[in-house]
Amino acid sequence: MSLGTSIVFDSLPSGMRIDLLIDYPQYITTLAPALLDHWRFALREDTLDIRTVKLHCHLNRQSLPLAWVAHGNGQVYGTAALRASDIEGREDLTPWLGGVFVLTACRHRGIARALCEAVEKRAAHAGVDTLISSPWINRRCTRSLAGRPLIGLSGAGSTVTSWPSG
């Protein structure tokens, strides 16, 4: 899978594709306020400007952070990211599957799972042996990377646990 290649999943809404956010930056105007509203409980200091800038930082093709968008027919469904690090002071925990978000009206259609799979495939293609994720990412959205471990962190103390495949 090359970074510029669109991913199409037959089991998802008709016409839905997953592409790098850099190829569809216009979706940031929809994603930023929705992400801000969704994560307000955990990111109280965030503003729309901060969230927008963070999404713009993911507009990369070859270097981390990378973001993907699920979209189709001119509509954005969600996003997910591959980041070098996600916890200040724990830069040793790398790389991260993070930023998984699906717009409320588009949930329960397998979109988050498809976004996670896109990130996992890119990580595996890059030779990643272990992928880290936060406890907010639903374990059903993720798989092991072709038998490689997917690591989840629990709580602010960053206790590392390996999640089984399946």
C-alpha positions as CSV (number, residue, x, y, z in Angstrom):
1,M,0.0,0.0,0.0
2,S,1.6,3.3,-1.0
3,L,0.8,6.4,1.0
4,G,-1.1,8.0,-1.8
5,T,-3.3,5.0,-2.6
6,S,-7.0,5.2,-1.7
7,I,-8.3,2.3,0.3
8,V,-11.9,1.0,-0.5
9,F,-13.7,-1.3,1.8
10,D,-16.7,-3.2,0.3
11,S,-18.5,-3.5,3.7
12,L,-18.7,0.3,4.2
13,P,-21.1,2.9,2.9
14,S,-21.3,3.0,-0.9
15,G,-18.6,5.1,-2.4
16,M,-16.6,5.5,0.9
17,R,-12.8,5.7,0.6
18,I,-10.0,6.2,3.0
19,D,-7.3,8.6,1.9
20,L,-4.6,10.7,3.5
21,L,-5.9,13.9,5.0
22,I,-3.2,15.8,3.0
23,D,-5.2,15.0,-0.2
24,Y,-8.5,16.2,1.3
25,P,-7.6,19.2,3.6
26,Q,-11.0,20.7,3.1
27,Y,-12.4,18.2,5.5
28,I,-10.5,19.9,8.4
29,T,-13.3,22.5,8.6
30,T,-15.8,19.7,9.4
31,L,-13.5,17.5,11.6
32,A,-12.0,20.2,13.8
33,P,-15.2,21.4,15.5
34,A,-16.6,17.9,15.8
35,L,-13.3,16.6,17.4
36,L,-13.3,19.6,19.7
37,D,-16.8,18.9,20.9
38,H,-16.2,15.1,21.2
39,W,-12.9,15.4,23.2
40,R,-13.9,18.5,25.3
41,F,-14.1,16.3,28.5
42,A,-10.4,15.3,28.2
43,L,-8.9,18.3,26.4
44,R,-10.5,21.2,28.2
45,E,-7.8,23.7,27.2
46,D,-8.5,23.0,23.5
47,T,-10.0,25.7,21.2
48,L,-11.1,25.4,17.6
49,D,-7.9,27.2,16.5
50,I,-5.7,24.7,18.4
51,R,-7.6,21.7,17.0
52,T,-7.4,23.1,13.5
53,V,-3.6,23.7,13.8
54,K,-3.2,20.1,15.1
55,L,-5.0,18.7,12.2
56,H,-2.9,20.8,9.8
57,C,0.2,19.3,11.4
58,H,-1.0,15.9,10.2
59,L,-0.9,17.0,6.5
60,N,2.1,14.9,5.6
61,R,2.7,12.2,3.1
62,Q,6.0,10.6,4.2
63,S,6.6,11.7,7.8
64,L,4.7,11.4,11.1
65,P,2.2,12.5,12.1
66,L,0.0,11.2,9.3
67,A,-3.8,11.3,9.2
68,W,-6.3,9.5,7.1
69,V,-9.9,10.4,6.4
70,A,-12.9,8.2,5.6
71,H,-15.0,10.0,3.0
72,G,-17.2,9.7,0.0
73,N,-19.7,11.6,-2.1
74,G,-18.3,14.9,-0.8
75,Q,-18.9,13.9,2.9
76,V,-16.3,13.2,5.6
77,Y,-17.1,10.3,7.9
78,G,-14.1,10.2,10.2
79,T,-10.3,10.3,10.8
80,A,-7.4,8.4,12.4
81,A,-3.7,9.1,12.7
82,L,-0.3,7.5,13.0
83,R,1.9,9.6,15.3
84,A,5.4,9.2,16.6
85,S,4.3,9.9,20.2
86,D,1.2,10.9,22.1
87,I,2.2,11.3,25.7
88,E,4.6,14.0,26.8
89,G,7.5,12.4,28.7
90,R,6.9,9.0,27.2
91,E,8.4,9.4,23.8
92,D,9.8,5.9,24.2
93,L,6.2,4.7,23.4
94,T,6.2,4.9,19.6
95,P,4.5,4.8,17.1
96,W,0.9,5.6,18.0
97,L,-2.5,4.7,16.5
98,G,-4.5,7.7,17.7
99,G,-7.0,10.3,16.8
100,V,-9.6,7.8,15.8
101,F,-12.9,9.6,15.4
102,V,-16.1,9.1,13.5
103,L,-18.8,11.7,13.2
104,T,-21.8,10.8,15.4
105,A,-24.2,10.3,12.5
106,C,-21.8,7.9,10.8
107,R,-21.1,5.6,13.7
108,H,-21.8,1.8,14.0
109,R,-21.0,1.2,10.3
110,G,-17.4,-0.2,10.7
111,I,-15.8,3.1,9.7
112,A,-13.6,3.3,12.8
113,R,-12.4,-0.3,12.3
114,A,-11.6,0.5,8.6
115,L,-9.7,3.7,9.6
116,C,-7.7,1.7,12.2
117,E,-7.0,-1.0,9.6
118,A,-5.6,1.7,7.2
119,V,-3.3,3.0,9.9
120,E,-2.2,-0.5,10.9
121,K,-1.5,-1.5,7.3
122,R,0.7,1.6,6.8
123,A,2.5,0.9,10.1
124,A,3.1,-2.7,9.1
125,H,4.3,-1.6,5.6
126,A,6.8,0.6,7.3
127,G,8.1,-2.3,9.4
128,V,6.5,-1.4,12.7
129,D,6.7,-4.3,15.1
130,T,4.5,-2.8,17.9
131,L,1.8,-0.1,17.7
132,I,0.7,1.8,20.7
133,S,-2.9,3.1,21.3
134,S,-4.8,4.9,24.0
135,P,-7.5,3.3,26.1
136,W,-10.2,5.4,24.3
137,I,-9.7,3.4,21.1
138,N,-12.2,0.6,21.2
139,R,-10.3,-2.7,21.2
140,R,-12.7,-4.0,18.6
141,C,-11.4,-1.4,16.1
142,T,-7.9,-2.7,16.2
143,R,-6.2,-6.0,15.3
144,S,-2.6,-7.1,15.9
145,L,-0.3,-6.1,13.0
146,A,-0.1,-9.4,11.3
147,G,0.7,-11.1,14.5
148,R,2.7,-8.2,15.9
149,P,1.5,-6.8,19.3
150,L,-0.9,-3.9,19.7
151,I,-0.2,-2.2,23.0
152,G,-2.8,-0.3,25.0
153,L,-2.1,2.1,27.8
154,S,-4.4,2.3,30.8
155,G,-4.7,5.4,32.9
156,A,-2.5,8.4,33.4
157,G,0.3,6.3,34.8
158,S,0.9,4.8,31.4
159,T,0.8,1.2,32.4
160,V,1.6,-0.7,29.2
161,T,-0.5,-3.9,28.5
162,S,-0.5,-6.0,25.4
163,W,-3.9,-6.6,23.8
164,P,-4.6,-10.0,22.4
165,S,-5.5,-10.5,18.8
166,G,-9.1,-11.2,17.9
